[in-house]
Amino acid sequence: LFQTGNPVFFQSFQDFKAIHRFQMNDDGQKNYYYQEYCRFTLSDNFRSLFGNYPLLARMLATTTERFLKFTLNMSAHLDADLKEIEQKFEIDIDTVKEINLGSGDLHNGEATAIFEFNNGHKVVYKPRNVQITDAYNQLIGWVNENLNETLRFFKVIVREDYGWLEFIDYKECETEQDVELFYERAGMLLGLGYFLNARDCHHENVIASGNSPILIDHETLVGPEIKVFNKQKIPADSEQALMGSVLETMLIPTGFAKYPAYIFGFGSSLPQNIQSTIEKIVDSNQDEMNKVYKTVSNTIYSSNKPRLNGQIAGLKDYQDQFKKGFISVYHLVQTHREFLLSDQSPIQLFRDVGIRFINRKSNIYYKILRILKQPQFLKDATKFGFKLELLARAYLKKESFSAII
């Protein structure tokens, strides 16, 4: 709510101060204008403010309603499924110690949540159907059986519009052989991702659990292609040239400078020092509060890479093992082609499951939604609507994308 309302509240205070600075007698009272602004804004329960910014009122109300619905549903689902969670995941559930709601992107006000109980056990709640994870697990089982392997996966409980996942924790490798095995299995996962046309397998979607890499988010695991009948030749150095290659999975770096290696599933092994600019309010809740822009530095390293004796083990030193794993899955698919196309194939389990289709980069949505929170768009629904049309404009000349519009 703060992130949504902050630009408007700040602007409306500045406007209030500018109008009343020469009309009020502050008598030297500290933060007089801020206190008067609060008194004025609260005097009619925000009616004047929301009258000036109707889109803000809608956003705040929608956010609140969705969050209440999400938390109530999540609690009810935990109560209903408690016994099955204990049996399926082989854990004892104690009282809830903490609920981590920052474990994924928001979709319609809902997000992945991690329940931690007082006895240390954890479970993951997904506010959507997780049938695709169940299908993926069974495909992994088929690979294990045919390659005499033990690729790890996690248990799931599937419900119509939500699901529970076994919590996977990061673990270091114990021996050099563990690291070699990790990267051989990483190559196997790349082979499966290539076979399924997977996308968006970035560093936050991979957990290194000892000698096993584990994909933890499967909603983009099956990636359909929209056929675009375009006779223009695709330049070899363009992002479109990645389509249909192993690089499309995002498990290994693409080589494009604008995509740093650390964001990929098995990318850079080095801790990354990332510089970013944030907007910050100084002297908050005071008459002289103001906005400043501050450069902050964050060291980014996720739990997607194996460690041995506290040191990160990078892919560049285990390329032979990585290739070996990829080739084994590639040849497995070739050898069992007819079976995989049959009615008995584990691929049939993916039929009709829900997936998330990524038709363009998420940061495009992020930038437009951030712009729409500026006061001028929250005042006028017409301006808001025109700005929102930017999301569709890119597809107006491409008939192939009419369904998306």
Secondary structure, DSSP 8 states (H G I E B T S, - for coil): -HHHHHHHHHHHHHHHHHHHTTT---TT-TTHHHHHHHHHHHHTTTHHHHHH-HHHHHHHHHHHHHHHHHHHHHHHHHHHHHHHHHHHHT----SEEEEE--SS--BTTB--EEEEETTS-EEEEESS--HHHHHHHHHHHHHHHHHT-------EEE-SS-EEEE----B-BSSHHHHHHHHHHHHHHHHHHHHHT----BGGGEEEETTEEEE---TTSS---------S---TTSGGGGTTSGGGGSSS----TTS-GGGBTT---S-EEEEEEEEEEESTTSTT-EEEEEEEEEEE--TTS-EETTEE--GGG-HHHHHHHHHHHHHHHHHTHHHHTSTTSGGGGGTT-------S-HHHHHHHHHHHTSHHHHH-HHHHHHHHTHHHHTTTT-GGGTTT-
